[in-house]
Amino acid sequence: MRLYLVRHGQTAWNAAERAQGHSDIPLDETGEKQAEALHSAFASRSVGLVLCSDLGRARQTAAPIVRATGAEYEETPLLRERGFGDWEGESFHDISKWWSSLEALQGNDRFKLRPPNGESFHDVWERIAPVVERLRSADKNVAVVSHGGTCGLLLAQLVHGTLETCRAFRFHNTSVTSLERQTYGPFRIRRYNDISHLDTDVVLAGSVDGAGR
């Protein structure tokens, strides 16, 4: 079984380095071009199911994959980005200055720190666990379309990593990470953060989207 993790295309808030979280921000013009490039990227791939976050930027990104593969399509809020609560729309520059005050209130376990009315990394780790279990027993190839932070947490669980593992992963907009399920043990990464389908003028290196980075 093959699995493809796809991060959504660029939004205006990505470009401005603002936390999106659960805010339903659409793709910008560049993001639309990035998403459309996924049609050719998946045209020769066999995919039986596209499993997608229910936020619009992910839905827009998934559409060309569905067209290219004819796969079944399903949305779930379990694949949403980490919720940044009251901090959504704020710049990551400002958010980075607020973490110290949050640590004073909640302790110094960075994986359990929650923005006001938001989610911690640990919260999202628990939220996506049912999706990971489903993927481990899937009987068809699946493309998962989600968000930068969520993709990192998914990948960490799929390779039997930890919360700390997820911080090593970075995903460009519309990057494709390919994995193969092994008979025993974790999924094996075959290709990571692949953006070979993109022209250089539609790549925003190191962009952020609410992944806490």
N, C-alpha and C positions, 0 to 999 in steps of 0.2 A: 504494500500500500504506500502510495506517495502522498505527501502532504506539502502544501505550499502556504507559507505565511506571507501575506501581502499587507504592507502599510498603505494607508490611504494617500491620495494625492495632496499636493500643497494647497493650503488655504492662506488667506491674507493674514490670519493670526500666526501661522507658522512663520511667514516671512517677517513679521513684526516681533517674533519671539514673545508671544503672549500665551498664557495658559488657557487652553481650550476646555479640557476636561469633558463634561457632559454638555457644554454649550454646543448648539447645533449649527456650526459654522460651515458654509458650503465651500466647495473647491473654488479657487480663483482661476483665472485664465490659464496660468501655467499648470495648475493642478488638473484641469480638464484635459490639457494636452498629454500630461503624464498618464492619466487614466486611460485615454484612448490608445496610448502606446501598448497597454497591456493586452489589447486585442491580438496584435501580432505575436506578442510574447507567449500567449496561451493557445494560439491557433493550432499548433501541432501537439498540444498536451491533452492527455485523457483525464478529464475531471468529471466526477459524477455528482458532486455537491459543492456549491459555493455557500459557505457559512459566514455570515456577515454581521458586524455590529449594526445596530438599528439607527445609528446617527447618519445624517445625510451625507457627510463627506466620505464615509465608508460605502454607503449605498451607491453613490455616484461612481466610485472607483470600481465597485464590483460589477457594474452593468456591462462593460466591455468584455469582462471575463465570461459572464453568462452567455453573451452573444457569440463569443468565439467557440465555446465548448458545448453549448446546449445543455449545461448542467442544471440540476435542480437548484433552487435558490431558497435560502432560509435566513431570516434575521433573528437576532437575539440580543437583548440588553446585557447579557453576561459578557459580551465582547466589547463593551464600551471602554473608553479611556478611563483612567483614574479620575474620579470626581475631585475637582479642586474647590468646590463649594464657593465661599465668598471671595476667593482669590481668582476665580475665572475671569478672564479679560485683562488681568494685571500682567505686567511684564515680568519675565523671569529675573531680570535684574533687581526689581523691587522685592520679589518673592524671596530671593536668596538672602535678603537682609532681614526678613521676618522669621526665618527658621530658628534663630537663636532664642527669640522670645517664646516661640512655640515649644522648644526644648525645655525651657524653664517651667512651663506649665505641664507638659506631658511626659517629661523624661527624655533621655538621650538615645533611645532606640529608634534610629532614623526610619526603620521599616514600619514602625507603628505610629509615627507622627501623622496626625490628621489636620489638614487645614480646617478652619472654621466651616462646619457643615459639609466637609469633604470626606475623602477616603484616604486611608494609608495604603502603602504598598502591600501590607499584610492583608488588608481588606480585599484588595483586588486579587491577590494570590488565592484567597479562599473563594472569591466569586467565580473565578475561571476554572476551578477544580473540576466541576461537572463537565465542562467542555473538553478538558484534557482526557478525562475518563472515556468520553464518547469517542474521541479521536483514536484512542488506543485500541478500540474494538471496531472501528469503522471497516466496512467491507467494500468500500470504493475510494478512489482518490478524492481528496478534499482540498479545496482552496479556502483558506480562512482570511477574510479581509477585516482588518482591525486597525489598531492605533499603535504608535511607537512604544509607549510604556507597556501596553497590554501584550504586544507581540514579544517583548523581552521577557515578560513573566511567563507567557505560554512556552516560549522556547526553553526557558530554564526548567520548567516542569517536565517538558517532553524529553529532555536529555538527562533527567534525574538530577538536576542541579538544585540549588538553594536560592533563597531570596537574594543572597549576595551575588550569585551567579548572574542575575538579570542585569546588574549594573555594568557588566562587561559588554552588553550588546547595544548596538546603535543601528538604526534603520533609516535609510533615505526614504523620501516619499515615493511610493509605488515600488519600492524594492521587493524582490521576490526571494524568499529563503526556502530552499527545497530540502525536505527531509524524507527519509525512508524508514518505515517501521521494520525493525528487526524481529526475528522469530522470538528471541529472548532478549530481555534488557530494554534499554531506552531507544528512542528514535535516533537515527544517525543523520547528522547534517551532511548533505551532499553539496550544497551551494548556499553561501551566506550573503545576504544583502546585495543581491544581484540587480544592477541597474543597466545592464547592457542594452536593454530595449530603449533607453532614453537617449535623446540628443543632449549634448552638453549644455545647451541653452535652457533646458528645463530641469536642471538638477540644482537643488539648494543644499549644499553640503552642510552636514551637521545641524539640520533644522530640528526644531523642537515642537512639541505639540501637547504638552501637559503631562509628559512622562516624568517630570520632576528632575529635569536635567537642563 
